[in-house]
Amino acid sequence: MLRRRAPGEIVEADAASLPFADETFDLLVLGEVLEHLEDDAIALREARRVLRSGGLVAASVPRNPAWFSSSDRWAGHVRRYTREALLEAFRDAGLTVERCVAWGFPVSALYHRTIYERHLDRRGAAPATARQRPAVAVLRALLQLDRLFLGHEHGALGYLVLARRD
């Protein structure tokens, strides 16, 4: 999908061994990546290596290890994070966390825990049918409510992190 929609060169690479020179980028985005890696520490050190001094890395990860479930296994997740474990992983990689906020409450968490996981357990992942599209549109609109609760930790689905290489 990215190749169809994004102009320019697309590079597919192993997060533990990026094919870029040291200090190549001002910004890296690790959107829903770290939870898929057996060794997230290597990927974070590699991210630091390719960032210029003062460069930023933005990341999102699922939170609350107690919520690890069939949907995590289906998605290929190895872990969910506690705030402490996430901050420690960035710190150990030599990155200074400037902001770490919880996201995905209340609508995202409610949907994920009560509808999505049950649907996935019964039917597996599938695109929305024509009959389901109106419900998907309503859900999309309701998800905008989550923005009002950004940073609300209790019940949140994940974390958003912004860290800097000094």
Residue frames relative to the residue before (quaternion, step in Angstrom):
aa qw qx qy qz dx dy dz
M 1.0000 0.0000 0.0000 0.0000 0.00 0.00 0.00
L 0.6407 0.5299 -0.3253 0.4505 3.59 0.95 -0.84
R 0.6501 0.5218 -0.3192 0.4507 3.57 0.93 -0.85
R 0.6656 0.4932 -0.3011 0.4724 3.60 1.07 -0.68
R 0.7885 0.3875 -0.1710 0.4460 3.58 0.97 -0.82
A 0.7426 0.4045 -0.2284 0.4824 3.61 1.05 -0.62
P 0.3838 -0.7036 0.5403 0.2565 3.56 -0.91 0.84
G 0.7173 0.4538 -0.3165 0.4235 3.57 -1.19 0.41
E 0.6978 -0.4757 0.3570 0.3992 3.48 -1.40 0.02
I 0.1783 -0.7474 0.6335 0.0916 3.54 -1.05 0.87
V 0.1071 -0.7921 0.6001 0.0322 3.56 -0.79 1.06
E 0.1607 -0.7611 0.6237 0.0772 3.54 -0.82 1.05
A 0.1206 0.8179 -0.5439 0.1438 3.59 -0.63 1.12
D 0.5575 -0.5653 0.4972 0.3500 3.50 -1.38 0.32
A 0.4631 -0.7081 0.4601 0.2691 3.61 -0.72 1.06
A 0.6545 0.5096 -0.3106 0.4641 3.59 1.21 -0.39
S 0.7855 0.1603 -0.0830 0.5919 3.59 1.26 -0.21
L 0.0380 -0.8476 0.5291 -0.0124 3.55 0.44 1.23
P 0.3983 -0.7504 0.4833 0.2112 3.61 -0.89 0.93
F 0.5118 0.6180 -0.4258 0.4181 3.57 0.90 0.97
A 0.5607 -0.6025 0.4558 0.3390 3.54 -1.19 0.60
D 0.6530 -0.4849 0.4043 0.4182 3.55 -1.29 0.36
E 0.8712 0.0910 -0.0803 0.4757 3.53 -1.20 0.72
T 0.2477 0.7996 -0.4977 0.2272 3.55 0.90 1.03
F 0.8213 0.2896 -0.0943 0.4823 3.59 0.89 -0.95
D 0.4094 -0.6748 0.5602 0.2513 3.52 -1.30 0.52
L 0.8028 0.1025 -0.0128 0.5873 3.58 1.16 -0.63
L 0.0530 -0.7540 0.6540 0.0310 3.54 -1.11 0.82
V 0.1613 -0.7596 0.6212 0.1050 3.55 -1.13 0.69
L 0.0650 -0.7698 0.6350 0.0039 3.55 -0.79 1.09
G 0.0337 0.8372 -0.5403 0.0780 3.54 0.37 1.27
E 0.8308 -0.1393 0.0437 0.5371 3.54 -0.45 1.27
V 0.4044 0.7103 -0.4642 0.3413 3.57 0.85 1.05
L 0.7010 0.5360 -0.2977 0.3643 3.58 0.64 -1.16
E 0.6541 0.5371 -0.3204 0.4254 3.60 1.00 -0.74
H 0.6373 0.5282 -0.3200 0.4611 3.60 1.27 -0.23
L 0.6721 0.5314 -0.2792 0.4334 3.59 1.22 -0.38
E 0.4973 -0.6470 0.4885 0.3089 3.57 -0.92 0.91
D 0.7956 0.1563 -0.0653 0.5817 3.58 0.95 -0.89
D 0.1484 -0.8239 0.5443 0.0540 3.55 0.11 1.31
A 0.5619 0.6155 -0.3852 0.3963 3.60 1.17 -0.50
I 0.6371 0.5174 -0.3290 0.4671 3.60 0.99 -0.81
A 0.6637 0.5075 -0.3082 0.4549 3.58 0.91 -0.90
L 0.6663 0.4879 -0.3137 0.4687 3.61 0.96 -0.76
R 0.6319 0.5034 -0.3390 0.4821 3.61 1.01 -0.68
E 0.6416 0.5130 -0.3135 0.4763 3.56 1.04 -0.76
A 0.6132 0.5297 -0.3388 0.4780 3.59 1.04 -0.72
R 0.6482 0.5077 -0.3160 0.4715 3.58 0.94 -0.86
R 0.6356 0.5562 -0.3306 0.4211 3.58 0.95 -0.86
V 0.7608 0.3863 -0.2206 0.4726 3.60 0.84 -0.91
L 0.5616 0.5745 -0.3948 0.4458 3.60 1.28 -0.01
R 0.4434 -0.6472 0.5498 0.2868 3.54 -1.13 0.70
S 0.6404 -0.4802 0.4160 0.4316 3.56 -1.26 0.33
G 0.7898 0.2381 -0.2122 0.5239 3.56 -0.77 1.03
G 0.4948 0.6749 -0.4196 0.3515 3.59 1.28 -0.13
L 0.3583 -0.7492 0.5311 0.1678 3.53 -1.24 0.57
V 0.1187 -0.7283 0.6643 0.1190 3.49 -1.28 0.52
A 0.1442 -0.7560 0.6355 0.0613 3.54 -0.95 1.01
A 0.0151 0.8134 -0.5786 0.0579 3.57 -0.81 0.98
S 0.0981 -0.7449 0.6525 0.0984 3.52 -1.29 0.48
V 0.0049 0.7870 -0.6145 0.0538 3.54 -1.03 0.90
P 0.5097 -0.6100 0.4866 0.3624 3.60 -1.19 0.37
R 0.2797 -0.7640 0.5599 0.1570 3.57 -1.08 0.70
N 0.7872 0.3856 -0.2764 0.3939 3.49 -1.47 0.11
P 0.2446 -0.8067 0.5256 0.1146 3.60 0.05 1.30
A 0.5933 0.5802 -0.3715 0.4163 3.61 1.09 -0.54
W 0.6629 0.5015 -0.3003 0.4677 3.59 1.20 -0.41
F 0.3701 0.7287 -0.5052 0.2772 3.62 1.21 0.02
S 0.0876 0.8239 -0.5424 0.1389 3.57 -0.64 1.14
S 0.7746 -0.3330 0.2595 0.4710 3.53 -1.33 -0.24
S 0.6338 0.5225 -0.3565 0.4452 3.62 1.01 -0.62
D 0.6119 0.5236 -0.3500 0.4785 3.60 1.12 -0.57
R 0.6495 0.5035 -0.3180 0.4729 3.58 0.93 -0.86
W 0.6374 0.5300 -0.3217 0.4575 3.59 0.96 -0.88
A 0.7178 0.4513 -0.2452 0.4701 3.60 0.95 -0.90
G 0.5087 -0.6645 0.4159 0.3561 3.60 1.24 -0.18
H 0.3468 0.7407 -0.5041 0.2776 3.58 1.17 0.49
V 0.3105 -0.7236 0.5897 0.1798 3.52 -1.14 0.76
R 0.8086 0.0042 0.0542 0.5859 3.56 1.11 -0.70
R 0.2279 -0.6440 0.6928 0.2311 3.43 -1.56 0.01
Y 0.3985 -0.7627 0.4744 0.1853 3.57 -1.11 0.62
T 0.3130 -0.6278 0.6623 0.2632 3.46 -1.36 0.44
R 0.6413 -0.5041 0.3935 0.4241 3.59 -1.20 0.37
E 0.6680 0.5232 -0.3039 0.4332 3.57 0.88 -0.96
A 0.6717 0.4928 -0.3003 0.4645 3.60 0.89 -0.91
L 0.6492 0.5222 -0.3138 0.4554 3.58 1.00 -0.81
L 0.6666 0.4925 -0.2977 0.4737 3.59 0.88 -0.92
E 0.6438 0.5211 -0.3147 0.4636 3.58 1.01 -0.82
A 0.6382 0.5315 -0.3330 0.4464 3.61 0.95 -0.82
F 0.6711 0.4780 -0.2980 0.4821 3.59 0.93 -0.83
R 0.6479 0.5234 -0.3092 0.4591 3.57 0.94 -0.90
D 0.6714 0.5036 -0.2961 0.4560 3.59 0.90 -0.91
A 0.6685 0.4834 -0.2960 0.4815 3.59 1.17 -0.53
G 0.5431 -0.6368 0.3957 0.3780 3.58 1.26 -0.04
L 0.5389 0.5881 -0.4110 0.4414 3.55 1.17 0.58
T 0.3145 -0.7520 0.5550 0.1661 3.56 -0.97 0.90
V 0.3050 -0.7604 0.5464 0.1742 3.57 -0.54 1.17
E 0.2155 -0.7847 0.5733 0.0961 3.53 -0.74 1.12
R 0.7986 -0.0209 0.0359 0.6005 3.54 1.13 -0.65
C 0.0372 0.7543 -0.6546 0.0329 3.53 -1.08 0.83
V 0.0689 0.8120 -0.5722 0.0922 3.56 -0.46 1.21
A 0.4612 -0.6459 0.5364 0.2871 3.50 -1.19 0.66
W 0.0491 -0.7827 0.6201 0.0204 3.56 -1.16 0.66
G 0.7178 0.4823 -0.3167 0.3897 3.53 -1.32 0.23
F 0.5928 0.4988 -0.4021 0.4879 3.57 0.94 0.89
P 0.6451 -0.2093 -0.7343 -0.0302 1.64 -1.90 1.59
V 0.6063 0.6211 -0.3621 0.3399 3.60 1.04 -0.73
S 0.6663 0.5122 -0.3184 0.4386 3.62 0.80 -0.96
A 0.6856 0.4830 -0.2895 0.4613 3.56 0.85 -0.95
L 0.6514 0.5141 -0.3171 0.4590 3.58 0.91 -0.88
Y 0.6593 0.4981 -0.3046 0.4738 3.58 0.89 -0.93
H 0.6852 0.5069 -0.2960 0.4312 3.58 0.77 -1.04
R 0.7441 0.4370 -0.2317 0.4490 3.55 0.83 -1.00
T 0.7872 0.3578 -0.1889 0.4654 3.63 0.96 -0.72
I 0.7785 0.3057 -0.1748 0.5195 3.61 1.03 -0.60
Y 0.7178 0.4831 -0.2763 0.4185 3.58 0.58 -1.17
E 0.6947 0.4738 -0.2959 0.4532 3.61 0.76 -0.98
R 0.6537 0.5019 -0.3216 0.4662 3.60 0.96 -0.77
H 0.6369 0.5166 -0.3221 0.4730 3.59 1.00 -0.82
L 0.6601 0.5109 -0.3031 0.4597 3.56 0.92 -0.92
D 0.6450 0.5208 -0.3215 0.4576 3.58 0.97 -0.83
R 0.7181 0.4517 -0.2508 0.4663 3.61 0.99 -0.82
R 0.8569 0.1811 -0.0282 0.4817 3.56 0.76 -1.04
G 0.4397 -0.6582 0.4920 0.3625 3.57 1.13 -0.43
A 0.6525 -0.5166 0.3756 0.4079 3.56 -1.28 0.14
A 0.1339 0.7662 -0.6185 0.1111 3.54 -1.00 0.86
P 0.5499 -0.5988 0.4511 0.3683 3.58 -1.10 0.58
A 0.6153 -0.5507 0.4132 0.3840 3.55 -1.22 0.49
T 0.3881 -0.6913 0.5587 0.2438 3.55 -1.05 0.80
A 0.6896 -0.4566 0.3505 0.4394 3.58 -1.28 0.23
R 0.6472 0.5231 -0.3098 0.4599 3.58 1.05 -0.76
Q 0.7061 0.4638 -0.2605 0.4675 3.61 1.07 -0.69
R 0.5059 0.7026 -0.4106 0.2861 3.62 1.14 -0.48
P 0.6421 0.4996 -0.3616 0.4552 3.67 0.88 -0.67
A 0.6427 0.5113 -0.3236 0.4699 3.60 1.01 -0.76
V 0.6254 0.5280 -0.3313 0.4695 3.59 1.05 -0.74
A 0.6398 0.5192 -0.3231 0.4655 3.60 1.00 -0.79
V 0.6437 0.5031 -0.3167 0.4818 3.60 0.98 -0.80
L 0.6426 0.5166 -0.3210 0.4659 3.58 0.94 -0.87
R 0.6273 0.5408 -0.3342 0.4498 3.59 0.93 -0.88
A 0.6668 0.4878 -0.2953 0.4798 3.60 0.96 -0.86
L 0.6597 0.5121 -0.3095 0.4547 3.59 0.94 -0.86
L 0.6043 0.5827 -0.3545 0.4117 3.59 1.07 -0.72
Q 0.5567 0.6054 -0.3927 0.4115 3.59 1.17 -0.43
L 0.5566 0.6084 -0.3856 0.4141 3.61 1.19 -0.47
D 0.5755 0.6144 -0.3744 0.3886 3.59 1.10 -0.66
R 0.5703 0.6085 -0.3807 0.3994 3.59 1.12 -0.59
L 0.6237 0.5544 -0.3358 0.4369 3.58 1.11 -0.64
F 0.7487 0.3885 -0.1917 0.5017 3.56 1.20 -0.54
L 0.2682 0.7749 -0.5275 0.2221 3.59 1.23 0.35
G 0.7693 0.2928 -0.2497 0.5100 3.56 -0.78 1.06
H 0.5388 0.5941 -0.4116 0.4329 3.60 1.25 -0.17
E 0.3087 -0.8207 0.4569 0.1496 3.57 -0.25 1.28
H 0.6871 0.5038 -0.3056 0.4250 3.58 0.74 -1.03
G 0.8425 0.1560 -0.1456 0.4946 3.56 -0.70 1.12
A 0.4815 0.6865 -0.4362 0.3266 3.60 1.24 -0.11
L 0.5205 -0.6769 0.4504 0.2609 3.53 -1.19 0.70
G 0.8320 -0.0258 0.0622 0.5507 3.60 1.00 -0.74
Y 0.4132 -0.6606 0.5561 0.2892 3.51 -1.41 -0.24
L 0.1981 -0.7076 0.6633 0.1419 3.49 -1.29 0.60
V 0.0857 -0.8087 0.5820 -0.0046 3.58 -0.80 1.06
L 0.0631 -0.7373 0.6703 0.0545 3.50 -1.17 0.76
A 0.0393 0.8091 -0.5802 0.0847 3.57 -0.61 1.17
R 0.2744 -0.7684 0.5665 0.1155 3.53 -1.21 0.65
R 0.3370 -0.6736 0.6132 0.2380 3.50 -1.22 0.64
D 0.3162 -0.7632 0.5368 0.1714 3.58 -0.69 1.10
